[in-house]
Amino acid sequence: MTNHPTAEAVASEVRAELARQQKTAGDLAAALNMTAHTAGRRLRGEVPFDVIELAQIGLWLGIDPKRLLPETGKAAS
């Protein structure tokens, strides 16, 4: 089964922010009260993060959760 492109893009943004803040997947798992295996599946884009998890991640990292969403293409003119 292939991962959904949006789930992969969100996972990539989360991984990048974790790296910027020197946090680990284990730290994320603890912050979301989930197992490391479950957090790993989300960080690989195998299972999408839900909106509640993205909000929790934003609060935990001290960022606007919108930063974790992929940029959309600009409207054609």
C-alpha positions in Angstrom: 0.0 0.0 0.0 1.3 3.4 -0.9 1.2 6.4 1.4 -1.0 9.3 0.6 1.0 12.3 -0.7 -0.6 14.7 1.8 0.2 12.4 4.7 3.8 12.1 3.5 4.1 15.9 3.2 2.7 16.5 6.7 5.0 13.8 8.1 7.9 15.5 6.4 7.0 18.8 8.0 6.7 17.3 11.4 10.1 15.5 11.0 11.7 18.7 10.0 10.3 20.6 12.9 11.4 17.9 15.3 14.9 18.1 13.9 15.0 21.9 14.2 14.0 21.6 17.8 16.3 18.6 18.5 13.4 16.4 19.5 13.0 12.7 18.8 10.3 10.4 17.6 10.2 9.1 21.2 9.6 12.6 22.5 6.8 13.0 20.0 5.3 9.6 21.1 5.4 10.7 24.7 3.8 14.1 23.9 1.0 12.4 22.1 0.6 9.6 24.6 1.1 6.9 21.9 3.6 4.1 21.4 6.8 4.7 19.5 5.5 2.3 16.8 2.4 4.4 16.3 4.3 7.6 16.2 6.8 6.1 13.7 4.0 5.1 11.4 2.7 8.7 11.4 6.2 10.1 10.9 6.7 7.8 7.9 3.3 9.0 6.4 1.9 5.4 6.6 -0.9 6.7 8.9 -2.0 10.4 8.6 -1.9 12.6 11.7 -5.3 13.8 12.6 -6.2 17.4 13.3 -6.2 16.9 17.1 -2.7 15.4 17.0 -1.5 18.3 14.8 -2.9 20.8 17.3 -1.2 18.9 20.2 2.1 18.9 18.2 1.8 22.6 17.6 1.2 23.3 21.3 4.0 21.0 22.3 6.5 22.5 19.9 5.3 26.1 20.5 4.4 26.7 16.8 1.3 27.4 14.8 0.0 23.9 13.7 -0.6 25.4 10.2 3.2 25.3 9.8 2.9 21.5 9.7 0.6 21.6 6.7 2.0 21.5 3.1 1.8 24.6 1.1 -0.9 24.5 -1.5 -0.3 25.6 -5.1 -0.9 29.2 -5.9 -4.2 30.0 -7.7 -3.8 30.3 -11.5 -4.3 33.7 -12.8 
